[in-house]
Structure formats: structure tokens, C-alpha cells
């Protein structure tokens, strides 16, 4: 109580007049909640309350205090008469000092949790908000119920108290209502509805299932469904818990998921252990996808190519589908290995034979290849096949628009991407920053695409001034060119500093440098590209290091060699590139 009373005393003494009344109301509420213990705190309040005795709220405070001194319970009849509220008003202050349960209106709760007609993401967000507030409003706990009015206008409070409010109401529900509630939760967890439900809603429901399990009141929902939902919304710690529970009853069905989850959690030793156990104890034949889950990309690529070769020899429509699936696996491996030329060639070969669903899966891989190689004129056909409610699709769509100088449309697409990223990153940060890092890098790409447009606009201004000066026959640099060049140099310097702050990960550096490459050639961004080449070499990606250094050679031509096999560089090649090559 003292942690509440002392700040309120200072506000009453020296704070603005408009806060004096609410402070007295808060102190009266505290008095009702803690009873006789409040008399200890009254000693420090007495001088201030004496000065504020003219406040309308002070009379109600004094009535409760006198009852407390007489040994009576001030909360016994401290209803609307004490608080001065209208009994029919929506906001009511509940007696938090009364040690009694309040009846739960189960019909009202059922109307709030009913999820049959929910279809869009906005519908599910509204469902979650209404359900959380209604749980507080109908909670049998006076303390929780008193938070309902504030939670209705400040939703983070409802989200924070969701688990506690759910438990308090769940214990009071009759069996038919519990069954109806479980059907609504299973509807939210169903694979058909999951794509239309925001990740933060699923994260909240998964946290509820975990909370109920810790409280030894587990929800009667199949753990396989919970594990699948947790894995799909990237809540990998929860997914591991449910998959390990599933492993005790049906190990053969969850091997691949366990390998994948361990890998996402940064536990390669555990993932390899699961793989070894599956091959030795369960006599399960190793699948090509498992090498991919373990990020053993070279082995996975060999396995996928072997399957492609086998299917190519068979003249069977079913074999064509298996071949297409294996080629998709090859493309995922090539993307991870940074083999953009091979990936682009394979995508061009596969694209004509792929149906609409397969093209939707292939399009992000092919778009990444043409973007990294700078062949943006080929990106349009792939971008058109990506969903518009997809972060990656919108990002590549924005890149294409920025490259084509269509800045107005690009800003609209970037705004959409930011909204989608907000939902995605918010949900993942709840698990850990590491798991949200991919979204954070995407957010950096979005921010830098806006800066690329700013950079291009400055170059346009400079070119227009130069053309005007040439047309009038004037020599020298146009007026204001120094300020434009300084702004461009500032943006480049900011990008380099920001690049040094990202993780030392080859894939991350590739994504960021590709955005910079829309306006800066690698030869003019020497510092960053040399650091990238060094990073590739240190992480054993020698092929990528070689390709990066080739880009830094004048014209991208390989150096000639002497008879002794020593490379001979032209004078245009910067000395630092020569040193890195050697």
C-alpha cells in the first residue's frame, strides 16, 4: 500500500488540481481493499487531506475513514452511494475488498467467444479483443472484474490479464459451455482458419494453453494440433514442448518436425541426434527433406538432384509431380548456398511446367535469384504470382517499382509491407529477438528502399540542373550540386554504419547489399563489399567470396595469369581488391 500512497500524496500536495479528485477516489478504493491496514498509512495522509478537505471526493473518503476508525467495514455498503456513480452506467467500480465470488453470466461469455462467422484477420482481431474484455467483465474475481472498464479503453491490459481472467471464468463454466468454448478454440486452431488469423492472436491462445497446463488444468485440445499451430506461427519453444510430448506416443510421425524445430531453435546437435535415433532405432529411411531441415544444404542438393534424375527417366504423370517437388527442393538449397546463376536457370526451366500453386512457391525463390543478379527486368513475371498479403511478395513488388522509378506506387506497397511486418514481428518478438531477426532485416530493407527513393530523387535533381546548364551553354557544376552530393554521401555513410551493426551472417549481408545495389555499384561501395567477401571467406563460403571479388574487378573480368600462374591485374583494379584476391 505504501508504494501507492506515497506517490498519490505527492500528487495531492504539489500536483495539478485536475488530478486531486481522482487521487482521493483512488485512495478511497485502496482503503476499501486493504481495510484496517489503511490506518497505518493515514498518518502520512492526514496533513494533505486536511488541506484538500474541500474536494467533493473528500467527503466520501472521510465517511469510509470514520467507519474504519469505528471498527466497521467501510466496504459493506460502499456501493454507488460512496462512489457517486449511476447504477445504470457502463463503468462501475467494484468492491474489491469483499471476499466473495460474483456470478458469471455464461450466456454473455458464449456470445463473446463464438467464432463461427469469423473469417478475416480484422474479424479475428476484434474477436480476441471482445473475448478478453468480456472475460474480465464476467470474471468471478472482484479484482479482475474491476479492471474491465480500463481494459475496454486500454487493450494491452486485457491482453496482459487474459490468462488469469480465462482461468477464473473457466472454473465456473458448466459442461455444455465448456464444450462450446473448446469448439471455438479448436476453430481458431484449425488449419483451414489459421492462414486468416493474425499471428499475435494465435500466440495469445498458445500462451493460454501453456498457462492452463502449468496450472494443472490442461485444455482438452489435441497436442498434435497445438504443436502444428505453434510451429506454423514460429513459436518454436512451444512447438518443441508439444512435439516432444507427441514423440512419446508416436515417434515416427513427428521426426521431421522435431528436426526442423531443433534447427530453428539453434540446436543442431539435438537435430542430428533425432536423425541418428530415427535411422538406428526406428528403422526409418532418411528423407531428402531432413537434410534440408538440418541445413546440410550440399547433401540435400545431391539428394534432390538424385530424385530429379530418377523421375526424369520415368514416363509417368505422377513422376512429373515428384520431379517438380524435387526441383523446388533444389531451388531452396541453391538459394541457401547463394548459387544464384544455377537457381535462375533452374527456375526458368521449371516455370513453364508448374501449375498456379507451384508457381506461387517458386516465385519468391526465382525473384531472389534475379534480384541478386541484377536482372530486374525478369522479376515482373515472378512478382505477379506472389500473394498480395505476403511480406516477401510485397517487398519484391516494391523493389521492382523503385527500380522503375514509380515512387508513388512504391510508397503505397511499402506502407502495406510495413503493416504486415508489424503483425509478424510483434508476434515473433514475444518468443525471442533471434527468431524475429529475419523480420527485423526485412524491416531494414523496407526503410532503406525509402532511402533509395530519396537518393534517386536527389540524383534526378542534379541531372535536371546539369541538363539545364548544358542547354544554356554554361560550363561547370550546376548551382546547389554540392548540397545534393553531400546528401547522397550522407545516405551512403549511414548505410555502411548500419550494415556494420547487423549480424555477421552471409544471407543478411546479401539482402542488405542487394538493396544498396539499386543505386550504388559494388565498385563504388568497396568497403562494404570487401567486408562481405571477408565474411564469406571466414564462414567457409569460398564460392560466394570469389563471386564478390569478381564484381569488384573492373568490368567483372577475371585477371589474366602469367606463365607461372600468378594473376596479373590491370591498373584500374583497386589495391585493396588485389590484396583480398591474393
C-alpha positions in Angstrom: 0.0 0.0 0.0 2.8 2.4 0.8 4.0 2.2 -2.9 0.6 3.6 -3.9 0.0 6.1 -1.1 3.3 8.0 -1.2 3.1 9.0 -5.0 -0.5 9.9 -4.6 0.3 12.0 -1.6 2.9 14.0 -3.6 0.3 14.5 -6.4 -2.3 15.7 -3.9 0.3 18.1 -2.4 2.0 19.5 -5.4 0.3 18.1 -8.5 -2.1 19.8 -10.9 -5.6 20.5 -9.4 -7.4 18.3 -12.0 -5.7 15.2 -10.6 -6.6 15.9 -6.9 -10.1 14.4 -7.2 -9.0 11.1 -8.9 -6.3 10.7 -6.3 -8.8 10.9 -3.5 -11.0 8.3 -5.3 -8.0 6.0 -5.7 -7.1 6.3 -2.0 -10.7 5.5 -1.1 -10.6 2.4 -3.3 -7.3 1.4 -1.6 -9.0 1.9 1.8 -11.9 -0.4 0.8 -9.4 -3.0 -0.5 -7.0 -3.3 2.5 -9.3 -2.4 5.3 -7.8 -1.7 8.8 -4.2 -1.7 7.4 -5.0 1.6 5.8 -5.0 3.3 9.2 -1.2 2.9 9.3 -0.9 4.9 6.0 -3.5 7.5 7.2 -0.9 9.2 9.4 1.1 10.5 6.4 -2.0 11.3 4.5 -3.7 13.4 7.3 -1.9 16.7 6.7 -2.5 16.6 2.9 -6.1 15.5 3.2 -6.7 18.3 5.7 -5.7 20.8 3.0 -7.8 19.1 0.4 -10.9 18.7 2.6 -12.9 21.0 0.2 -12.8 18.5 -2.6 -16.2 16.8 -3.4 -14.5 13.4 -3.2 -13.0 14.1 0.2 -16.4 13.8 2.0 -16.8 10.2 0.7 -13.2 9.5 1.8 -14.0 10.8 5.2 -17.2 8.7 5.6 -15.2 5.5 4.8 -12.4 6.6 7.2 -14.7 7.2 10.1 -16.3 3.8 9.6 -12.8 2.3 9.7 -12.0 4.1 13.0 -15.2 2.7 14.5 -14.2 -0.8 13.6 -16.8 -1.2 10.9 -16.3 -2.5 7.4 -16.4 0.6 5.1 -17.0 -1.7 2.1 -20.2 -3.2 3.4 -22.4 -0.6 1.9 -19.8 1.4 -0.2 -21.7 0.9 -3.4 -23.0 3.6 -5.7 -23.7 5.8 -2.7 -20.0 6.0 -1.8 -18.8 6.4 -5.4 -21.5 8.6 -6.7 -21.9 6.6 -9.9 -25.0 5.9 -11.8 -26.2 2.3 -11.3 -27.0 2.1 -15.0 -23.7 3.5 -16.2 -21.4 1.3 -18.2 -18.4 1.9 -15.9 -18.8 0.7 -12.4 -16.3 0.4 -9.5 -16.5 -3.0 -7.9 -16.0 -3.7 -4.3 -12.5 -5.2 -4.3 -12.5 -5.7 -0.6 -15.4 -8.1 -0.5 -14.2 -11.7 -0.2 -16.9 -13.2 -2.3 -17.3 -14.6 -5.8 -19.6 -12.9 -8.3 -21.9 -14.9 -10.5 -20.7 -15.4 -14.1 -23.1 -14.7 -16.9 -22.2 -17.7 -19.1 -24.5 -16.7 -21.9 -22.7 -13.4 -22.3 -19.4 -15.1 -22.4 -20.6 -17.6 -25.0 -21.7 -14.7 -27.3 -18.2 -13.3 -26.9 -16.3 -16.5 -27.7 -18.5 -17.6 -30.6 -16.1 -17.8 -33.6 -18.3 -19.4 -36.3 -18.6 -16.3 -38.5 -15.1 -15.1 -38.2 -13.2 -15.1 -41.5 -10.8 -12.2 -42.0 -7.9 -11.1 -39.9 -9.8 -8.0 -38.7 -12.6 -10.3 -37.6 -10.3 -12.4 -35.5 -8.5 -9.4 -34.0 -11.9 -8.0 -33.0 -12.9 -11.4 -31.6 -9.8 -11.5 -29.4 -10.3 -8.0 -28.1 -14.0 -8.6 -27.3 -13.3 -12.0 -25.7 -10.5 -10.7 -23.5 -12.7 -7.7 -22.2 -15.7 -9.9 -21.7 -13.7 -12.4 -19.6 -12.7 -9.5 -17.3 -16.3 -8.1 -17.2 -17.7 -11.5 -16.2 -14.9 -12.7 -14.0 -16.0 -14.0 -10.6 -12.9 -12.3 -9.1 -13.8 -8.8 -7.9 -10.2 -7.7 -8.5 -10.2 -8.8 -12.1 -13.7 -7.5 -12.8 -12.8 -4.0 -11.5 -10.2 -3.9 -14.4 -12.8 -4.4 -17.1 -13.6 -0.7 -17.6 -10.0 0.3 -18.1 -9.3 -2.8 -20.3 -12.1 -1.7 -22.6 -10.3 1.5 -23.5 -6.7 0.2 -23.0 -6.5 -3.2 -24.7 -2.9 -4.1 -23.6 -4.3 -4.5 -20.0 -6.9 -7.0 -21.3 -4.2 -8.9 -23.1 -2.0 -9.0 -20.0 -4.8 -10.3 -17.8 -6.2 -12.6 -20.4 -4.9 -15.9 -18.9 -5.9 -15.1 -15.3 -9.4 -13.9 -16.4 -9.8 -17.1 -18.5 -8.9 -19.4 -15.6 -11.2 -17.6 -13.2 -14.2 -17.9 -15.7 -13.3 -21.4 -17.0 -13.7 -22.9 -13.5 -17.3 -21.6 -13.2 -18.5 -22.8 -16.6 -21.0 -25.7 -16.9 -20.0 -28.6 -19.1 -22.1 -27.5 -22.2 -20.5 -24.1 -22.1 -17.0 -25.6 -21.7 -17.6 -27.8 -24.8 -18.8 -24.8 -26.8 -15.7 -22.8 -25.7 -13.4 -25.7 -26.8 -15.1 -25.8 -30.2 -14.4 -22.1 -30.7 -10.7 -22.6 -29.7 -10.4 -25.6 -32.0 -11.9 -23.5 -34.8 -9.1 -20.9 -34.2 -6.5 -23.6 -34.2 -7.9 -25.4 -37.4 -5.5 -25.5 -40.4 -8.3 -24.0 -42.6 -8.7 -20.9 -40.5 -5.0 -20.4 -39.4 -3.9 -18.5 -42.5 -6.6 -15.9 -41.8 -5.8 -15.4 -38.1 -3.1 -12.8 -37.1 -0.1 -14.4 -35.5 -0.5 -12.4 -32.3 -3.9 -14.0 -31.8 -2.5 -17.5 -32.2 0.4 -16.6 -29.9 -2.0 -15.4 -27.2 -4.1 -18.6 -27.4 -0.9 -20.8 -27.3 0.3 -18.9 -24.3 -3.1 -19.6 -22.7 -2.8 -23.3 -23.4 0.7 -23.3 -21.8 -0.7 -21.3 -18.8 -3.5 -23.8 -18.3 -1.1 -26.7 -18.4 1.1 -25.1 -15.8 -2.0 -24.6 -13.7 -2.6 -28.3 -14.0 -5.8 -27.7 -15.9 -4.8 -28.5 -19.5 -7.2 -27.7 -22.2 -8.8 -30.7 -23.9 -7.2 -30.0 -27.3 -5.1 -32.5 -29.2 -1.4 -31.8 -28.6 -0.6 -32.6 -32.3 -2.9 -29.6 -33.3 -1.2 -27.4 -30.7 2.3 -28.4 -31.9 1.4 -27.8 -35.6 -0.1 -24.3 -34.8 3.0 -23.4 -32.7 5.3 -24.5 -35.5 3.4 -22.6 -38.2 3.3 -19.3 -36.2 7.0 -19.8 -35.4 6.5 -20.3 -31.6 9.3 -22.9 -31.7 9.8 -23.3 -28.0 6.2 -24.2 -27.5 6.3 -26.3 -30.7 9.2 -28.3 -29.2 7.3 -29.0 -26.0 4.3 -30.4 -27.8 6.3 -32.3 -30.4 8.3 -34.0 -27.6 5.0 -35.0 -25.9 3.8 -36.4 -29.3 7.2 -38.2 -29.7 6.5 -40.3 -26.5 3.3 -41.8 -28.2 4.0 -41.6 -31.9 7.7 -41.0 -32.7 7.6 -41.9 -36.3 5.1 -39.2 -37.2 7.0 -36.2 -35.7 10.6 -36.9 -36.6 10.7 -34.3 -39.4 9.0 -31.6 -37.2 11.4 -32.3 -34.3 14.4 -31.9 -36.6 13.0 -28.7 -38.0 12.1 -27.2 -34.6 15.5 -28.0 -33.1 17.2 -26.4 -36.1 15.1 -23.2 -35.7 16.0 -23.1 -32.0 19.7 -23.2 -32.8 20.2 -26.8 -31.5 21.9 -28.6 -34.4 23.3 -31.3 -32.1 19.8 -32.2 -30.9 18.5 -32.2 -34.5 21.3 -34.6 -35.6 20.6 -36.8 -32.5 17.0 -37.1 -33.6 18.1 -38.0 -37.1 20.5 -40.7 -35.8 17.8 -42.1 -33.5 15.3 -42.3 -36.4 17.8 -44.2 -38.6 19.0 -46.6 -35.9 16.1 -47.3 -33.6 13.1 -46.7 -35.7 14.5 -48.1 -39.0 13.2 -45.1 -40.8 14.7 -44.3 -44.2 16.2 -40.9 -44.2 14.3 -38.4 -46.4 15.8 -35.7 -48.6 13.8 -33.0 -46.7 15.5 -33.9 -43.4 18.9 -32.8 -44.7 17.3 -29.6 -45.7 15.8 -29.2 -42.2 19.3 -29.7 -40.8 20.7 -27.0 -43.1 23.1 -29.6 -44.7 22.5 -27.9 -48.0 25.1 -29.7 -50.1 23.8 -33.1 -49.0 20.2 -32.1 -49.5 21.1 -30.7 -53.0 22.7 -34.0 -54.0 19.7 -36.0 -52.7 17.2 -33.8 -54.5 19.2 -33.9 -57.8 19.3 -37.7 -57.5 15.5 -37.8 -57.2 15.1 -35.4 -60.2 17.3 -37.7 -62.3 15.3 -40.8 -61.2 12.0 -39.2 -62.1 13.2 -37.9 -65.4 13.8 -41.5 -66.6 10.2 -42.5 -65.7 7.4 -41.7 -68.2 4.6 -41.2 -65.7 2.5 -38.2 -64.8 2.9 -39.0 -61.1 6.7 -38.9 -61.6 6.4 -35.4 -63.1 4.8 -34.2 -59.9 7.6 -35.8 -57.8 10.2 -34.3 -60.1 8.7 -30.8 -59.7 8.7 -31.2 -56.0 12.4 -32.3 -56.0 13.3 -29.3 -58.3 11.7 -27.0 -55.8 13.9 -28.6 -53.1 16.9 -28.0 -55.4 16.0 -24.3 -55.7 15.7 -23.9 -51.9 19.1 -25.4 -51.5 20.6 -23.2 -54.2 19.1 -20.2 -52.6 20.7 -21.1 -49.2 24.0 -21.7 -50.9 23.9 -18.4 -52.9 24.2 -20.1 -56.3 22.1 -17.5 -58.0 23.0 -18.4 -61.6 22.0 -22.0 -61.1 18.9 -21.0 -59.3 17.8 -18.7 -62.1 18.4 -21.3 -64.8 16.5 -24.0 -62.9 13.6 -21.6 -62.2 13.4 -20.7 -65.9 13.4 -24.4 -66.8 10.7 -25.3 -64.2 8.4 -22.3 -64.6 6.6 -23.4 -67.8 5.7 -26.8 -66.4 4.5 -25.5 -63.0 0.8 -25.0 -62.1 -0.5 -22.0 -60.2 0.2 -23.3 -56.7 3.7 -24.4 -57.7 4.4 -21.1 -59.3 3.4 -19.3 -56.1 6.0 -21.4 -54.2 8.7 -21.0 -56.9 8.2 -17.2 -57.4 10.0 -16.0 -54.2 13.0 -18.2 -55.0 13.2 -17.1 -58.6 12.7 -13.4 -57.7 15.5 -13.6 -55.1 17.8 -15.0 -57.9 17.1 -12.3 -60.5 17.3 -9.6 -57.8 20.7 -10.7 -56.6 22.0 -10.9 -60.1 20.6 -7.5 -61.0 18.2 -8.8 -63.8 15.2 -6.8 -62.6 13.6 -6.9 -66.0 12.9 -10.6 -65.4 11.3 -10.1 -62.0 7.9 -8.9 -63.1 6.6 -12.3 -64.1 7.5 -13.8 -60.7 6.2 -10.9 -58.7 2.8 -11.2 -60.3 2.4 -14.7 -58.9 3.1 -13.8 -55.3 0.2 -13.2 -52.9 -0.5 -9.5 -52.2 -1.0 -10.3 -48.4 2.5 -11.7 -48.2 5.5 -9.7 -46.8 8.1 -11.2 -49.2 5.8 -10.6 -52.3 5.2 -7.0 -51.4 8.9 -6.4 -50.7 9.8 -7.7 -54.2 6.9 -5.7 -55.7 8.3 -2.6 -54.0 11.8 -3.3 -55.3 10.5 -3.6 -58.8 8.6 -0.3 -58.6 11.6 1.5 -57.0 13.9 0.2 -59.7 11.4 1.5 -62.3 11.2 5.0 -60.6 7.5 4.5 -59.9 7.8 6.1 -56.5 4.2 6.9 -55.7 3.1 3.2 -56.2 6.2 2.0 -54.4 5.3 4.0 -51.3 1.8 2.5 -51.2 3.3 -1.0 -51.4 5.9 -0.2 -48.8 3.2 1.0 -46.4 1.4 -2.3 -46.9 4.6 -4.2 -46.2 5.2 -2.3 -43.0 1.7 -3.1 -41.7 2.2 -6.8 -42.5 5.7 -6.7 -40.8 4.3 -5.1 -37.7 1.9 -8.0 -37.2 4.6 -10.6 -37.9 7.5 -9.1 -35.9 5.3 -8.3 -32.9 4.3 -12.0 -32.7 7.8 -13.3 -33.0 9.4 -10.9 -30.6 7.3 -12.4 -27.9 9.3 -15.6 -28.5 12.7 -14.1 -28.8 14.6 -11.4 -30.8 16.6 -14.0 -32.6 13.5 -15.6 -34.1 12.2 -12.2 -35.1 15.5 -11.2 -36.7 14.5 -12.2 -40.2 11.6 -9.8 -40.0 13.8 -7.1 -38.5 16.1 -7.4 -41.5 13.1 -7.2 -43.8 12.0 -4.0 -42.0 15.5 -2.6 -42.6 15.2 -3.4 -46.3 11.8 -1.5 -46.3 13.4 1.5 -44.6 16.3 1.5 -47.0 14.1 1.2 -50.0 12.5 4.5 -48.9 16.0 6.0 -48.6 16.8 4.6 -52.1 13.9 6.6 -53.5 15.2 9.7 -51.6 18.7 9.0 -53.1 17.3 8.7 -56.6 15.2 11.9 -56.3 18.4 13.8 -55.4 20.2 12.4 -58.4 17.2 13.4 -60.6 17.5 17.0 -59.3 21.2 17.0 -60.0 20.7 15.6 -63.6 18.0 18.1 -64.3 20.1 21.0 -63.2 23.0 19.7 -65.3 20.8 19.3 -68.4 19.5 22.8 -68.0 23.1 24.2 -67.6 24.2 22.3 -70.7 21.2 23.6 -72.7 22.1 27.2 -71.8 25.7 26.6 -72.8 27.1 27.1 -69.2 30.2 25.2 -68.0 31.0 23.8 -64.6 28.8 22.2 -62.0 25.2 23.4 -61.5 24.2 25.5 -58.6 23.4 23.5 -55.5 25.2 20.4 -56.7 27.4 20.4 -53.6 24.4 20.0 -51.2 22.9 17.2 -53.3 26.2 15.3 -53.4 26.6 15.8 -49.7 23.1 14.4 -49.0 23.9 11.3 -51.2 27.2 10.8 -49.4 25.4 11.1 -46.1 23.0 8.3 -47.1 25.8 6.1 -48.2 27.7 6.6 -45.0 24.5 5.9 -43.0 24.0 2.6 -44.9 27.6 1.5 -44.2 27.3 2.2 -40.5 24.0 0.4 -40.3 25.5 -2.6 -42.2 28.2 -2.9 -39.6 25.5 -3.3 -36.9 23.7 -6.4 -38.5 24.6 -10.0 -37.6 27.7 -11.5 -39.2 25.5 -13.6 -41.4 26.1 -14.0 -45.1 22.4 -14.2 -46.0 21.7 -11.0 -44.1 24.5 -9.1 -45.8 23.4 -10.3 -49.2 19.9 -9.0 -48.7 21.0 -5.6 -47.5 23.7 -5.1 -50.1 21.3 -6.0 -52.9 19.1 -3.1 -51.8 22.1 -0.8 -51.8 22.9 -2.1 -55.3 19.9 -0.4 -56.7 21.8 2.9 -56.7 25.4 2.0 -55.8 27.6 -0.2 -58.0 29.9 -2.6 -55.9 32.9 -0.7 -57.3 31.6 2.4 -55.6 30.8 0.6 -52.3 34.2 -1.0 -51.9 34.4 -1.0 -48.1 31.1 -2.9 -47.6 31.8 -5.4 -50.4 35.3 -6.2 -49.1 33.9 -6.9 -45.6 31.2 -9.1 -47.2 33.9 -11.0 -49.1 35.9 -11.4 -45.9 32.7 -12.7 -44.1 32.1 -15.3 -46.8 35.7 -16.5 -46.5 35.6 -16.7 -42.7 32.4 -18.8 -42.8 33.7 -21.2 -45.4 31.6 -19.8 -48.3 34.6 -19.5 -50.6 32.4 -19.6 -53.8 30.5 -16.6 -52.6 33.7 -14.8 -51.7 35.1 -15.5 -55.2 31.9 -14.1 -56.8 32.0 -11.0 -54.6 35.6 -10.2 -55.6 34.9 -10.8 -59.3 32.2 -8.0 -59.0 34.9 -5.6 -57.7 37.2 -6.2 -60.7 36.9 -3.6 -63.4 34.2 -4.8 -65.8 33.8 -8.1 -63.8 36.6 -9.7 -65.9 38.8 -12.3 -64.4 42.5 -11.3 -64.2 45.0 -12.7 -66.7 47.6 -15.1 -65.4 51.3 -15.2 -66.0 53.1 -18.4 -67.2 53.8 -19.2 -63.5 50.1 -19.0 -62.7 50.2 -15.7 -60.9 47.2 -13.4 -61.5 48.0 -10.1 -63.3 45.6 -7.3 -62.5 45.0 -4.1 -64.6 45.8 -0.7 -63.2 42.1 0.0 -62.7 41.7 -2.6 -60.0 42.0 -1.1 -56.5 44.9 -2.3 -54.5 42.7 -3.5 -51.6 40.8 -5.8 -54.1 44.1 -7.2 -55.3 45.2 -7.8 -51.7 41.9 -9.5 -50.9 42.1 -11.7 -54.1 45.6 -12.8 -53.2 
